[in-house]
C-alpha cells in the first residue's frame, strides 16, 4: 500500500520506490520486484 500511486521521475531508476522501502527497513530495497494488479512484474530493481 505504501507504494500505491507513487510517481517516479525516471522509471528506469525508481529512486522514489527505494526511498519508500528503505523507510521500513534499510535492507529491503537491495532487490525489489514491483508487480501489477494482475501479478505481472512491472519492474525489477537490484542495487549494487
SERO-4910 file (N, C-alpha, C, O; in steps of 0.05 Angstrom, whole numbers):
BEGIN
 pado doro    nc1    nc2    nc3   cac1   cac2   cac3    cc1    cc2    cc3    oc1    oc2    oc3
  Unk    A     16    -24      0      0      0      0     17     25      0      9     46    -11
  Unk    A     41     24     12     58     47     13     68     57    -14     74     80    -17
  Unk    A     68     39    -33     78     46    -60     56     54    -80     61     62   -102
  Unk    A     31     50    -71      9     56    -90      9     85    -98     12    103    -82
  Unk    A      7     89   -124      6    116   -136     32    132   -133     31    157   -134
  Unk    A     54    118   -128     79    132   -126     88    140   -154     91    124   -172
  Unk    A     93    166   -157    102    176   -183    133    174   -184    146    180   -164
  Unk    A    143    165   -207    172    163   -210    181    182   -231    170    183   -253
  Unk    A    202    198   -224    213    217   -243    226    203   -267    222    210   -290
  Unk    A    241    182   -261    255    166   -282    248    136   -276    262    124   -259
  Unk    A    228    125   -289    221     97   -283    243     77   -285    243     57   -270
  Unk    A    263     81   -301    286     62   -303    304     64   -279    320     46   -274
  Unk    A    302     86   -263    317     90   -239    297     98   -217    297    121   -209
  Unk    A    282     79   -206    260     85   -188    269     92   -159    264     77   -141
  Unk    A    283    114   -156    293    122   -130    271    126   -110    275    121    -86
  Unk    A    248    135   -119    226    140   -101    217    114    -88    210    114    -64
  Unk    A    217     92   -103    209     66    -92    230     57    -71    223     48    -50
  Unk    A    255     60    -78    276     51    -60    275     67    -34    279     56    -12
  Unk    A    271     93    -36    269    110    -11    246    102      6    248    101     31
  Unk    A    223     96     -6    200     87      9    206     61     24    200     58     47
  Unk    A    217     42      9    223     16     22    244     18     43    243      5     64
  Unk    A    264     35     39    285     40     60    273     51     85    284     46    107
  Unk    A    251     66     84    239     77    108    228     55    126    226     60    150
  Unk    A    222     32    115    212      9    131    236     -7    142    236    -15    165
  Unk    A    255    -12    125    278    -29    132    300    -23    111    296    -28     88
  Unk    A    324    -13    120    345     -6    101    354    -30     83    366    -25     62
  Unk    A    349    -54     91    359    -77     76    338    -87     55    345   -104     38
  Unk    A    314    -78     56    293    -88     39    297    -81      9    289    -97     -8
  Unk    A    308    -59      3    308    -49    -24    332    -57    -41    336    -47    -63
  Unk    A    348    -76    -31    371    -84    -47    362    -99    -72    376    -99    -93
  Unk    A    340   -113    -71    328   -126    -94    298   -123    -91    286   -134    -72
  Unk    A    286   -110   -110    258   -103   -108    244   -111   -134    254   -106   -156
  Unk    A    221   -123   -131    204   -130   -154    177   -117   -150    164   -122   -129
  Unk    A    168   -101   -169    142    -88   -167    123   -102   -186    128   -105   -210
  Unk    A    100   -111   -175     80   -126   -191     56   -110   -196     48    -93   -179
  Unk    A     43   -114   -219     18   -101   -225     -5   -114   -212     -2   -135   -199
  Unk    A    -29   -103   -216    -54   -115   -205    -58   -144   -213    -69   -159   -198
  Unk    A    -50   -151   -237    -54   -178   -247    -31   -197   -240    -31   -220   -248
  Unk    A    -12   -187   -224     10   -204   -216     34   -204   -234     55   -217   -228
  Unk    A     32   -190   -256     55   -188   -275     76   -169   -264     70   -149   -252
  Unk    A    101   -176   -270    123   -159   -260    125   -134   -277    128   -135   -301
  Unk    A    124   -111   -263    126    -85   -277    155    -76   -279    163    -65   -299
  Unk    A    170    -81   -257    198    -72   -257    213    -89   -236    202    -97   -216
  Unk    A    238    -94   -242    255   -108   -223    280    -91   -219    293    -82   -239
  Unk    A    287    -85   -195    310    -67   -189    329    -81   -170    321    -92   -150
  Unk    A    355    -81   -177    375    -92   -160    396    -70   -155    407    -58   -175
  Unk    A    401    -64   -130    420    -43   -123    447    -56   -116    448    -76   -101
  Unk    A    468    -46   -127    495    -57   -122    512    -37   -108    535    -42   -101
***
